[in-house]
Amino acid sequence: MSFQSFLVKWQELWKAGKIQRVSRISYSVIWNIILFFLIVGLIACFFVVGIGTGYFASLVKDEPVRSFAAMKQDIYNYEETSKLYFAGGTYIGNLQSDLYREETKLDKISPSLIDAVIATEDEYFKEHNGVVPKAILRAILQEVLNTETKTGGSTLTQQLIKNQILTDEVSFERKAKEILLALRLERFFEKDEILEAYLNIVPYGRDASGNNIAGVETASQGIFGISANELSLPQAAYLAGLPQSPSVYTPFKNDGSLKSKEYLQLGIKRMKFVLKRMYESNDITKKEYDEAINYDITKDFTKGSASPIEKYPYLTFEVEARASEILMKQLAKKDGYTMKDLQKNDDLEKEYREKADRDLRINGYHIHTTINKDIYDAMQKVAKEFPYYGPDRTFLKKDPETGETKEVTEKVQSGSVLIENSTGRIISFVGGRGYSEENSINYASNQVARSNGSTIKPLLDYAPAMEEGIIQPGSVLADYPKSLPGWQPGKPSNYGGGNYGLVSARTALAYSYNIPAAEIYSKIIHLNPAKKYLEKMGFTTLTENDYINPSLSIGTMNATIEENVNAFATFGNNGKFADAYLIEKITTKDGKVIYEHKTKPVTVFSPQTTYLTVDMMRDVLTNGTAVYANSQLKYRGVDWAGKTGTSEDYHDAWFIATNPNVTFGTWIGYNTPYPLNKANMPLTYSQRNIKLWAELINRATDVDPKLLAPSAPFKRPEGIVQRSYCAISGLLPSKLCEKAGLVKTDLFNSKYVPTKVDDSLISTSYGFAFNPEFLKRKGYDKLSDLSILFPRTEREKWERIGRKTNASYDNKNKVEHSKRKKQITNPPNKQHQPVKKDVQKKKQQTNEQEKPKQQESKQEEQKQQEEQNQTDQSKEKSNKETEKNSNTNEEANKENNVTNNNN
């Protein structure tokens, strides 16, 4: 059919109205169908939206409505590493942590890094309100279809929420909460605040030391060795690419070494992707892009630096322990607990210790110590290079954990502490001869308590007895075998078994005689001096038995090096004890002080007792057991006063000395106690320790001579007088004592000067003899041989005294004594002739017996020939004379070391 015929047919149908009728029916049907599907679709949409909304609501129903304050606290509550400082603010390093982070501000971050992060992580960051709907739908669709490529739908805001408020859990519930909180966060915070928080919390893998790091400042320092505001474009792009997979893209292994080239390429490829996104976002030009894409980023990687633990292990661990202790006390106090409560409840103590440790590692505290860096470094060098410690010891030792016996080798270890007297500030210390996993003990800290030997004598015996008015420096003490309350027969004894006769308290302390010290303590033990004096001076290692044990007087207690040295600082601080401390203050990252040490001195001794004790301890260095120190000191003229100490079986050697500014003490010994005197060395064990003390203080004084070598001596207080006394009794000299040449002079507390005249001698036809009443009063009448009372010095003077025992006096002698009281003259010589011959015979026998002893102590006699009772001016002269006679004194010290080894 032709087109014309079709057109005619169409016109006829149109005129008849058939086409219109069919069209209306079709339109109606089609429209109804479309309308039906629209309604069904709309209902389905509402249904789906309703289900989705209901499901979303069910997912977030338990999420509280957070206030601005709550969200701010959560967002900015990110872990930050605490920092350590030497005195004066010199930076030591970060405290050990599982994650290292340092906060910074947005204006201190390179603009290139900010652009790189936004272009890579959230290109719509400046436009959206916390979420990007299409990104979320795309992520949901990819999750439902389980596609290989998942682009993610999280904005920077959502990532911040995930890291700071929620968890890394992969679930619709967490995602729903993330969306809700992101929308809320955008209402409360400015974009710059959100971006700054994100850049401070995001992880960046590992640094050049192998530490886990987070935050852009830590990443910049740890990977490139520069601050975040100094980053170049390639460096910024490299860091911006790390957060997607920090462990994969980081250039360093967990030991701090660089990865292989193959694995480094992963991070470099990611860097190039970031640069491409920046170029596409018009953040950089084509030229900048081309230059950066071809840049060799590997040449910018920094090298690892030693951590504080590697550089200063003893110091770092000690500061950490003490800071944790401070925080534990504060946290417990805040909750209404005292330290006594914690000590009574192990679980409670453990709980607060863990809280304190966590706070210390995550709160970014700034911990300022008292340690002088230069002095500390100098002392570590001396301790490391010192060649006279003594030999290593190899022996079999049982492992307490496995029970196996194995061969071990131990070095002679050392510990020392330098303390400022007036404040208690620990200026420096030596924790040992080298820190290692096998030997991690800090011997200077409160971890280790060792027997403090004779260093206890001035602290517990002499100073307390002077404070109580029992003795004075010139008090005469009898050193011979005797029974003392609480001691077994034959105890105590002087090391080496020797005895020294009638000696002054000054001499007994200078040469560290045991029997006089024990006798002094027996006269004051009822006053509980351990509690009254030692506790005041900070000793915390006292046991219940120590308070009643008479052997405490010669050094049977255990004490830490710090506590022992700290106690001696009392003498350098005019009798006031200032507790030693290592941490000056702790501040928050914002500078708020949460702890600051305040010195609270405690009066222990009067100024008079303190000065007398110091003056007696001067003699320890002038002519006593530490005379060797004079030849080793570089800075002469410093007013040092100190005490040596040796524990039982020579297991420990001590020397502690104080001057008007500081107190310094050293200790040496094996970790497993073993005699120190078995070394085949030119120096005795005590001299080795004294030499170490001298070399350490010499080097420290090089750093700060004004502090450590004061030119002024100890100031003599009012109430100190000089008096003469009889060396036999300690009383005011009688004419007979003067005639015997046994008058001495010493310093006294004016309250306790002797007031009675000596009555120890009586006149005889051949000169003078001991007064029987004096002998009986002192208990000497029971001695079979009175020559045991004669000291080893000035023997010729003492041997002029008739050495008859009380039993040998005949009735005529007794009559003589009674007549002497009535000022009657001596009887005829013929009546005393036999007696005189007998005396001469006994004198000859005694001289023969004493000859070996005199030869052995020849050098000691030379030392003690000088008067022990010099005035302050003569004391200063003796310091000069000491230098002149140092060689003689050294030989004397070596010869007498065995005798006085509990020095």
C-alpha positions in Angstrom: 0.0 0.0 0.0 1.3 3.3 -1.0 1.9 6.1 1.4 -0.9 8.1 -0.1 -3.4 5.3 0.5 -2.1 5.1 4.1 -2.6 8.8 4.7 -6.2 8.6 3.3 -7.0 5.7 5.6 -5.6 7.6 8.6 -7.7 10.6 7.9 -10.9 8.5 7.8 -10.1 6.9 11.2 -9.3 10.2 12.7 -12.6 11.7 11.4 -14.5 8.7 12.8 -12.8 9.4 16.3 -11.4 5.9 16.6 -7.8 7.0 17.1 -8.6 9.5 19.8 -10.6 6.8 21.7 -7.7 4.3 21.6 -5.2 7.0 22.7 -7.3 8.0 25.6 -7.6 4.4 26.8 -3.8 3.8 26.3 -2.8 7.0 28.1 -5.1 6.2 31.0 -3.7 2.7 31.3 0.0 3.8 31.0 -0.5 6.7 33.5 -2.2 4.4 36.0 0.7 1.9 35.7 3.2 4.7 36.1 1.3 6.1 39.1 1.1 2.7 40.6 4.8 2.2 40.5 5.5 5.7 41.8 3.2 5.1 44.7 4.7 1.7 45.4 8.2 3.1 45.0 7.5 6.0 47.3 6.0 3.6 49.8 9.1 1.4 49.5 11.4 4.4 49.9 9.6 5.5 53.0 9.7 1.9 54.2 13.4 1.6 53.5 14.2 5.0 55.0 12.1 4.1 58.0 13.9 0.8 58.4 17.2 2.5 57.9 16.4 5.2 60.3 15.1 2.7 62.8 18.2 0.6 62.4 20.5 3.6 62.7 18.6 4.7 65.8 19.0 1.2 67.3 22.7 1.3 66.6 23.2 4.6 68.4 20.6 4.3 71.1 23.2 3.6 73.8 25.4 6.5 72.8 25.0 9.4 75.3 24.4 12.9 74.1 27.8 14.5 74.7 28.2 18.1 75.8 30.8 20.4 74.4 33.0 20.0 77.5 32.8 16.2 77.4 33.7 16.1 73.7 36.5 18.6 74.2 38.0 16.5 77.0 37.8 13.3 74.8 39.2 14.9 71.7 42.2 16.5 73.5 42.8 13.5 75.8 45.5 11.9 73.7 48.6 10.2 75.1 51.7 12.4 75.1 55.2 11.3 76.2 56.6 12.7 79.4 59.9 14.5 79.2 62.9 14.5 81.5 65.2 17.5 82.3 68.5 18.0 84.1 68.8 20.9 86.6 68.5 24.2 84.8 66.1 22.8 82.2 68.6 20.9 80.0 66.6 18.3 78.1 67.5 14.7 78.8 64.9 13.0 76.6 61.5 11.3 76.6 60.5 8.9 79.3 60.2 5.3 78.2 56.8 4.6 76.5 55.0 2.3 74.2 54.0 5.2 72.0 55.9 8.5 71.6 54.0 11.6 70.9 54.7 15.4 71.2 51.9 17.9 70.8 52.2 20.8 68.5 50.0 23.7 67.3 48.6 24.1 63.8 50.6 27.3 63.2 53.8 25.3 63.8 53.0 22.8 61.0 54.2 23.2 57.4 51.3 24.4 55.1 52.5 21.8 52.6 51.7 19.0 55.1 48.3 20.4 55.8 47.4 20.6 52.1 48.8 17.1 51.6 46.7 15.6 54.3 43.5 17.3 53.1 44.1 16.4 49.5 44.7 12.8 50.4 42.4 12.0 53.3 39.5 14.4 52.9 39.2 16.6 49.8 35.9 18.1 51.0 37.1 18.8 54.5 36.5 22.5 54.3 33.0 22.1 52.9 31.3 19.2 54.6 29.6 19.2 58.1 31.4 16.1 59.3 30.3 13.5 56.8 30.1 13.1 53.0 26.8 11.3 52.2 27.9 10.0 48.8 31.1 8.7 50.2 29.2 6.9 52.9 26.8 5.3 50.4 29.7 4.3 48.2 31.4 2.7 51.2 28.2 0.9 52.2 27.7 -0.4 48.7 31.3 -1.6 48.5 30.8 -3.4 51.9 27.5 -5.0 50.8 28.9 -6.2 47.5 32.2 -7.2 49.1 34.2 -5.5 46.3 37.9 -5.8 46.2 38.4 -2.0 46.3 37.1 -0.2 49.3 37.7 3.5 49.2 36.3 4.2 52.7 33.9 6.9 53.6 35.5 8.5 56.6 36.3 12.2 56.8 39.1 13.6 58.9 36.4 14.4 61.5 35.2 10.8 61.5 38.8 9.5 61.8 39.3 11.8 64.8 36.2 10.5 66.4 37.3 6.9 65.8 40.7 7.4 67.3 39.7 9.5 70.3 36.2 8.4 71.4 35.4 5.1 69.7 37.5 2.1 68.8 38.9 0.5 65.6 36.1 -2.1 65.6 34.7 -2.8 62.1 30.9 -2.7 62.5 27.8 -0.8 61.4 27.2 0.2 65.0 30.6 1.8 65.4 30.1 3.5 62.0 26.7 4.8 62.9 28.1 6.3 66.2 31.0 7.7 64.3 28.6 9.6 61.9 26.5 10.9 64.7 29.4 12.1 66.7 31.2 13.6 63.7 28.1 15.7 62.9 28.0 16.8 66.6 31.7 17.6 66.7 31.5 19.9 63.7 28.8 21.9 65.5 31.2 22.5 68.5 34.6 22.9 66.9 36.2 25.0 64.2 37.8 23.3 61.3 41.3 24.3 62.4 40.7 22.8 65.8 39.6 19.5 64.3 42.6 19.5 61.9 45.1 20.3 64.7 43.7 17.5 66.9 43.8 15.0 64.1 47.5 15.9 63.2 48.5 15.4 66.8 46.8 11.9 67.2 47.4 10.2 64.0 50.0 7.3 64.0 53.1 7.5 61.8 54.8 4.1 62.3 58.3 4.1 63.7 61.1 6.6 64.1 64.8 6.1 63.5 65.2 4.6 67.0 62.5 2.0 66.4 60.0 3.7 68.7 56.3 3.7 67.8 55.3 7.3 67.1 52.2 9.4 66.7 51.6 13.1 65.9 53.2 15.1 63.1 55.9 16.8 65.3 57.1 13.5 66.6 57.0 12.1 63.1 59.0 15.0 61.7 61.6 14.7 64.3 61.8 11.0 64.3 61.9 10.4 60.6 63.6 13.5 59.2 65.2 15.1 62.3 63.5 18.4 61.8 60.4 20.2 63.3 57.0 20.0 61.5 57.2 23.6 60.4 60.4 22.9 58.5 59.1 20.1 56.2 59.7 20.4 52.5 57.1 19.5 49.9 58.4 15.9 49.4 58.8 15.4 53.1 55.3 16.6 53.8 53.9 14.4 51.1 55.8 11.4 52.5 54.4 11.9 56.0 50.9 12.6 54.7 50.9 9.1 53.1 51.9 7.2 56.2 48.7 7.2 58.3 46.8 4.9 55.8 49.1 2.0 56.7 51.9 3.2 59.1 53.6 -0.1 59.6 53.8 -0.7 55.9 54.9 2.7 54.7 57.3 3.6 57.6 60.9 3.6 56.5 62.3 2.1 59.7 62.3 -1.4 61.2 61.5 -2.0 64.9 65.2 -1.8 65.7 65.5 1.6 64.1 67.4 0.4 61.0 66.2 1.3 57.5 64.1 -1.2 55.5 65.3 -2.7 52.3 65.0 -0.7 49.0 62.1 -3.0 48.0 60.1 -2.1 51.1 61.1 1.6 51.0 59.5 1.8 47.6 56.1 1.2 49.1 56.3 4.4 51.1 57.8 6.3 48.1 55.0 5.1 45.9 52.5 6.3 48.4 54.3 9.7 48.5 53.9 10.0 44.8 50.2 9.3 45.0 49.9 12.1 47.6 51.7 14.5 45.3 49.4 13.6 42.4 46.3 14.4 44.6 47.8 17.7 45.6 48.4 18.6 42.0 44.9 17.6 41.0 43.6 19.7 43.8 45.6 22.7 42.6 47.6 22.8 45.8 50.9 22.7 43.9 52.0 23.7 40.4 53.2 21.4 37.6 56.8 22.5 38.2 56.5 21.8 42.0 54.9 18.4 41.2 57.7 17.4 38.8 60.5 18.4 41.2 58.9 16.7 44.1 58.0 13.5 42.2 61.7 13.1 41.2 63.1 13.9 44.7 65.2 11.3 46.5 63.4 11.3 49.8 65.7 8.5 51.3 68.6 10.9 51.7 66.5 12.9 54.2 65.9 10.0 56.6 67.6 10.8 59.9 69.8 8.5 61.9 68.7 7.1 65.2 69.7 8.8 68.4 70.4 7.1 71.7 67.3 7.2 74.0 67.6 8.5 77.6 67.7 4.9 78.7 70.7 4.2 76.5 72.5 7.4 77.5 71.5 7.7 81.1 70.0 4.4 82.2 70.6 4.7 86.0 69.2 8.3 86.0 66.2 7.6 83.7 64.9 4.6 85.6 65.5 6.3 89.0 63.6 9.4 87.9 60.8 7.2 86.5 60.5 5.3 89.8 60.5 8.5 91.9 58.0 10.4 89.7 55.7 7.4 89.8 55.9 7.3 93.6 55.0 11.0 93.8 52.0 10.6 91.4 50.8 7.5 93.3 50.7 9.5 96.6 48.8 12.3 94.9 46.3 10.0 93.3 45.7 8.1 96.5 45.4 11.4 98.5 42.8 12.6 96.0 40.7 9.6 96.7 41.1 9.9 100.5 43.9 7.3 101.0 47.2 7.8 102.8 50.4 6.0 102.1 49.9 4.0 105.3 46.6 2.8 103.8 48.4 1.6 100.7 51.2 -0.1 102.7 48.6 -2.1 104.6 46.8 -3.2 101.4 48.9 -4.7 98.6 46.0 -4.7 96.1 45.3 -1.1 96.8 48.9 -0.1 96.4 49.2 -2.1 93.2 46.1 -0.3 91.8 47.4 3.2 92.5 50.9 2.3 91.4 49.5 1.2 88.0 47.4 4.4 87.8 50.5 6.5 88.5 52.6 4.6 86.0 49.9 5.1 83.3 49.6 8.8 84.0 53.3 9.2 83.9 53.5 7.6 80.4 50.5 9.3 78.7 50.1 12.7 80.2 53.1 14.5 78.8 54.5 15.6 82.1 57.7 17.6 82.2 59.9 16.2 85.0 62.7 18.5 86.2 65.5 16.8 88.2 68.1 18.2 90.6 71.0 16.5 88.6 73.8 18.8 87.3 74.5 17.4 83.8 78.1 18.3 83.7 79.0 17.0 87.1 76.9 13.8 86.4 78.7 13.2 83.1 82.1 13.8 84.6 81.5 11.4 87.5 80.2 8.7 85.2 83.5 9.0 83.2 85.6 8.6 86.3 83.6 5.6 87.6 83.9 3.9 84.2 87.7 4.5 83.9 88.8 4.0 87.5 91.4 1.1 87.5 91.6 0.3 91.2 88.3 -1.4 92.1 89.8 -4.8 92.6 89.6 -8.1 90.8 86.5 -9.7 89.3 85.2 -12.7 91.1 84.1 -15.9 89.3 82.2 -18.5 91.3 79.2 -20.9 91.1 75.8 -19.4 92.0 72.4 -21.0 92.2 69.7 -19.4 90.0 66.8 -18.6 92.3 64.3 -19.0 89.5 65.5 -22.2 87.8 67.4 -23.7 90.7 70.3 -24.4 88.4 73.8 -23.8 89.5 75.9 -21.8 87.0 79.2 -20.0 86.8 79.0 -16.3 87.2 81.5 -13.4 87.2 81.0 -10.4 89.4 82.8 -7.1 89.4 83.5 -5.0 92.4 80.6 -2.5 92.2 80.4 1.0 93.4 77.8 3.6 94.3 78.1 7.3 95.3 75.9 10.2 96.0 76.6 14.0 96.1 74.1 16.0 98.2 73.8 19.7 98.9 73.7 20.1 102.7 71.2 22.9 103.1 68.5 21.6 100.7 69.0 17.9 100.4 69.3 18.3 96.6 71.0 15.4 94.9 73.6 17.0 92.7 74.9 13.8 91.1 75.3 10.1 91.8 77.0 7.0 90.4 74.7 4.0 90.2 77.4 1.4 89.3 80.2 0.5 86.9 77.9 0.1 83.9 74.3 -0.6 83.2 73.3 -3.8 81.4 70.5 -6.3 81.4 72.6 -8.7 83.5 73.5 -5.9 86.0 70.7 -3.4 86.2 71.0 -2.5 89.9 71.4 1.1 90.9 73.6 0.8 93.9 73.2 4.5 94.8 69.4 4.2 95.1 67.1 2.9 97.7 67.1 -0.5 95.9 70.2 -1.6 97.8 71.0 -1.6 101.5 74.4 -2.8 102.7 76.0 -2.9 106.2 77.3 0.6 106.8 80.1 -0.4 109.2 81.8 2.2 111.3 80.2 5.1 109.4 77.4 4.6 111.9 79.6 5.7 114.9 79.4 9.5 114.6 75.7 9.2 113.8 74.6 6.9 116.5 77.3 6.8 119.2 79.4 10.0 119.4 77.0 12.8 118.3 74.0 11.5 120.3 76.2 10.9 123.4 77.5 14.5 123.2 74.0 15.8 122.7 72.9 14.0 125.8 75.9 15.3 127.8 77.5 11.8 128.2 80.8 12.5 126.5 82.9 15.3 125.0 85.8 15.0 122.5 88.2 15.0 125.5 86.3 12.3 127.4 88.6 9.4 128.2 87.6 5.9 127.2 89.3 2.7 128.1 89.9 0.4 125.2 90.6 -3.1 126.6 88.7 -6.4 126.7 85.7 -5.9 128.9 82.1 -7.1 129.4 79.5 -4.7 128.1 75.7 -5.1 128.6 74.1 -7.2 125.8 77.4 -8.4 124.4 78.7 -12.0 124.5 81.9 -12.6 126.4 84.9 -11.4 124.4 82.8 -9.1 122.3 83.0 -6.5 121.0 86.6 -6.5 119.9 88.7 -4.3 117.6 89.4 -5.8 114.2 92.8 -7.4 114.4 92.4 -8.0 118.1 94.5 -5.1 119.4 93.7 -2.8 122.3 94.6 0.9 122.7 94.3 1.7 126.4 93.0 5.0 127.7 92.2 7.2 124.7 90.1 10.3 124.1 86.8 10.1 122.3 88.4 12.1 119.6 91.1 9.5 119.1 88.7 6.6 119.3 86.6 8.0 116.5 89.6 9.0 114.4 90.9 5.5 114.5 87.5 3.8 114.6 88.0 1.7 117.7 85.1 -0.6 118.4 85.2 -1.0 122.1 84.9 2.7 123.0 82.1 3.1 120.5 80.2 0.2 122.0 80.7 1.4 125.6 79.5 4.9 124.7 76.3 3.4 123.1 75.7 1.2 126.2 75.4 4.4 128.2 72.6 5.9 125.9 70.9 2.8 124.5 68.1 3.2 127.1 67.3 6.6 125.5 66.5 4.7 122.2 68.9 6.7 120.1 68.0 4.8 116.9 64.5 6.2 117.1 65.5 9.6 118.5 68.3 10.3 116.1 68.6 7.8 113.2 64.9 8.1 112.3 65.1 11.8 112.2 68.0 11.5 109.8 65.9 9.6 107.3 66.9 6.0 107.9 64.1 3.7 106.7 65.9 0.4 106.8 65.9 0.0 110.6 64.5 -3.4 111.8 62.6 -4.0 115.0 65.7 -5.6 116.5 68.0 -2.7 115.5 66.4 -0.5 118.1 67.5 -2.8 121.0 70.6 -4.4 119.5 73.8 -3.0 121.1 75.9 -4.2 118.1 74.2 -1.4 116.1 76.8 0.9 117.6 79.6 -0.6 115.4 77.7 -0.9 112.2 75.6 -4.0 111.9 72.6 -2.3 110.4 71.9 -2.1 106.6 71.6 1.3 105.0 71.3 2.6 101.5 74.1 4.8 100.1 71.7 7.7 99.7 70.4 7.5 103.2 73.8 7.1 104.8 75.3 10.0 102.9 72.1 12.1 103.5 72.5 11.5 107.3 76.1 12.8 107.2 74.8 16.0 105.5 73.1 16.8 108.8 76.6 17.6 110.2 77.2 19.8 107.2 73.9 21.7 107.8 74.5 22.8 111.4 72.6 19.8 112.8 69.6 20.1 110.6 68.5 17.2 108.4 67.2 18.0 104.9 65.8 15.0 103.2 67.5 14.1 99.9 65.4 14.5 96.8 66.0 14.0 93.0 62.9 15.6 91.4 62.6 19.4 91.7 59.2 19.7 90.1 56.7 18.1 87.8 54.6 20.2 85.4 51.9 19.5 82.8 52.6 20.2 79.2 51.0 23.6 79.7 53.4 24.5 82.5 51.0 24.0 85.4 53.0 22.8 88.4 51.5 19.6 89.9 54.4 18.9 92.2 57.3 20.9 93.6 59.7 19.8 96.3 59.9 21.9 99.4 62.7 21.4 101.8 61.6 21.1 105.4 64.8 20.8 107.7 64.5 18.8 110.9 66.7 19.7 113.8 68.6 16.6 115.0 71.6 18.0 116.9 72.5 21.3 118.5 75.0 23.6 116.7 77.5 22.8 119.5 77.2 19.0 119.2 77.3 19.3 115.4 80.5 21.4 115.4 82.3 19.1 117.9 81.4 16.1 115.8 82.7 17.8 112.7 85.9 18.8 114.5 86.4 15.2 115.6 85.8 13.9 112.1 88.4 16.3 110.7 90.9 14.2 112.5 89.8 11.2 110.5 91.3 12.8 107.4 94.1 14.6 109.3 95.7 11.6 111.0 93.0 8.9 111.2 91.7 6.1 109.0 91.2 8.4 105.9 94.5 10.2 106.0 95.2 8.8 102.6 92.6 11.2 101.2 94.9 14.2 101.7 97.4 13.0 99.1 94.6 12.4 96.6 92.7 15.6 96.8 93.3 18.2 94.1 91.6 21.1 95.9 93.5 21.7 99.1 92.3 23.8 102.0 88.7 22.6 101.8 87.3 21.9 105.3 86.4 18.2 104.9 85.2 16.1 107.9 84.3 12.4 107.4 84.3 8.8 108.4 85.4 5.5 106.9 83.5 2.2 107.4 84.0 -1.5 106.8 81.5 -4.2 107.3 82.0 -7.6 108.8 84.4 -9.8 106.8 85.4 -6.8 104.7 82.3 -7.1 102.5 81.8 -3.4 102.2 84.0 -0.3 102.2 82.7 3.2 102.8 83.9 6.7 103.0 81.6 9.7 103.6 82.8 13.3 104.1 81.1 16.6 104.4 82.2 20.2 103.9 80.3 23.4 104.6 78.4 23.1 101.3 78.1 19.4 100.3 78.3 15.9 101.5 79.8 13.1 99.3 80.1 9.4 100.0 81.3 6.3 98.1 80.8 2.6 98.6 82.4 -0.4 97.0 81.6 -4.1 97.3 80.6 -7.2 95.4 76.9 -7.7 94.6 77.2 -11.1 96.3 79.0 -10.1 99.5 82.6 -11.3 99.5 85.8 -10.0 101.2 87.4 -7.0 99.5 90.8 -7.4 101.3 91.8 -10.5 99.3 92.9 -8.5 96.3 96.6 -8.7 95.5 96.9 -4.9 94.9 99.3 -2.2 96.1 96.4 -0.3 97.6 94.3 -1.6 100.5 90.6 -2.0 100.0 90.0 1.1 102.1 92.5 3.1 100.1 90.9 2.0 96.8 87.6 3.4 97.9 89.1 6.6 99.3 91.0 7.1 96.0 87.7 6.6 94.1 86.1 9.1 96.4 88.9 11.6 95.8 88.9 11.2 92.0 85.1 11.6 91.8 85.1 14.8 93.9 88.1 16.2 92.1 86.4 15.9 88.8 83.1 17.2 90.1 84.9 20.2 91.7 86.5 21.0 88.3 83.0 21.7 87.1 81.7 23.8 90.0 84.5 24.7 92.4 82.4 27.4 94.1 79.9 24.9 95.3 82.1 21.9 96.0 85.2 23.6 97.3 84.1 26.4 99.7 87.0 28.6 100.9 85.4 29.2 104.3 85.6 26.5 107.0 82.8 25.3 109.2 81.7 28.2 111.5 82.3 27.6 115.1 79.2 28.5 117.1 78.9 30.1 120.5 79.1 27.8 123.5 82.3 26.0 122.4 85.2 26.5 124.7 88.7 25.1 124.9 89.8 23.4 128.1 92.6 21.3 129.4 92.0 17.8 130.9 93.9 14.9 132.3 94.4 12.1 129.7 93.9 9.5 132.4 90.5 10.5 133.6 89.2 13.3 131.4 88.8 15.6 134.5 90.5 18.9 135.2 94.3 18.4 135.4 95.8 17.9 138.8 99.3 18.8 139.7 100.4 15.2 139.5 98.8 14.9 136.1 100.7 17.9 135.0 103.9 16.4 136.5 103.2 13.2 134.5 103.0 15.3 131.3 99.5 13.9 130.6 97.6 17.1 130.3 95.7 17.5 127.0 93.6 20.2 125.5 90.4 19.9 123.5 87.1 21.6 122.6 84.1 21.3 124.8 80.4 22.3 124.8 80.5 24.9 127.6 77.5 23.2 129.2 79.5 20.0 129.7 83.1 21.1 130.6 84.6 19.0 133.4 84.3 20.6 136.9 86.0 18.0 139.1 89.8 17.8 139.5 91.5 14.6 138.5 92.3 12.2 141.3 93.8 9.4 139.2 97.3 9.6 140.6 98.9 9.6 144.0 102.4 10.6 145.0 104.9 7.9 145.9 108.5 7.9 146.9 109.4 7.0 143.4 107.1 9.5 141.7 103.4 8.6 141.4 101.1 5.7 141.0 97.5 5.1 140.2 95.1 6.1 143.0 93.4 2.8 144.3 90.1 4.6 144.7 90.2 5.9 141.2 91.0 2.3 139.9 88.1 0.9 142.0 85.7 3.6 140.8 86.5 2.9 137.2 86.6 -0.9 137.6 90.3 -1.0 136.7 91.1 -2.6 140.1 90.1 -6.0 138.6 92.8 -5.8 135.9 95.7 -8.1 136.4 98.0 -5.8 134.6 97.4 -2.0 134.6 99.7 -1.5 131.6 96.8 -2.5 129.4 95.5 1.0 130.2 98.5 2.6 128.6 97.9 4.0 125.1 100.3 3.3 122.2 101.4 6.9 122.0 103.6 8.6 124.5 104.4 5.3 126.2 107.4 6.7 128.1 105.2 9.1 130.0 102.7 6.5 130.9 105.3 4.0 131.9 106.5 6.4 134.6 103.3 5.6 136.5 103.7 2.8 139.1 101.7 0.0 137.4 100.8 -2.0 140.5 97.5 -3.7 140.7 95.3 -2.9 143.6 96.1 -6.4 145.1 99.9 -5.6 145.1 99.5 -2.6 147.4 100.5 -3.4 150.9 99.0 -1.9 154.0 101.7 0.7 154.0 100.6 2.0 150.6 97.1 2.3 151.8 98.2 4.2 154.8 100.2 6.5 152.4 97.1 7.2 150.5 95.1 8.1 153.5 97.9 10.4 154.7 98.0 12.0 151.2 94.5 13.2 151.8 95.8 14.9 154.9 98.7 16.4 153.0 101.3 14.2 154.8 104.6 13.6 153.2 105.9 10.3 151.8 107.4 7.7 154.2 111.1 7.0 154.3 112.7 5.7 151.1 114.0 2.5 152.8 110.4 1.3 153.3 109.8 1.5 149.6 113.0 0.2 148.3 111.8 -3.4 147.7 108.7 -2.1 146.1 110.7 0.1 143.8 112.9 -2.8 142.7 109.8 -4.9 142.1 108.4 -2.1 140.0 111.6 -1.8 138.0 111.6 -5.6 137.4 108.0 -5.6 136.2 108.7 -2.6 134.1 111.6 -4.5 132.4 109.4 -7.5 131.8 106.6 -5.4 130.4 108.9 -3.5 128.1 110.1 -6.9 126.6 106.5 -8.0 126.1 105.5 -4.7 124.6 108.5 -4.4 122.3 106.9 -6.3 119.3 103.8 -4.3 119.7 105.7 -1.1 119.8 107.6 -2.0 116.6 104.3 -2.9 114.8 102.8 0.4 115.8 105.8 2.6 115.3 104.3 4.6 112.5 101.0 4.9 114.3 102.8 6.4 117.3 104.4 9.0 115.1 100.9 10.0 113.9 99.4 10.2 117.3 102.4 12.1 118.8 100.7 15.4 117.9 98.3 16.7 120.4 94.6 15.6 119.7 93.5 18.7 121.5 94.5 21.5 119.1 92.7 24.8 118.9 91.0 25.8 115.6 94.1 27.7 114.6 96.3 24.7 115.2 93.8 22.6 113.2 94.4 24.8 110.2 98.1 24.5 110.6 97.9 20.7 110.8 96.2 20.6 107.4 99.3 22.1 105.9 101.6 19.8 107.9 99.5 16.8 106.6 100.6 17.5 103.0 104.2 17.6 104.1 104.0 14.3 105.9 101.6 12.6 103.5 104.0 9.8 102.6 104.6 8.9 106.2 100.9 9.0 106.9 100.2 6.7 103.9 102.7 4.1 105.2 101.1 4.3 108.7 97.7 3.8 107.2 98.8 0.7 105.3 100.5 -0.7 108.4 97.5 -0.2 110.6 94.8 -1.2 108.1 94.5 -4.8 109.4 94.2 -3.5 112.9 91.7 -0.9 112.1 89.8 -2.5 109.3 86.4 -1.7 110.8 87.3 1.8 110.2 
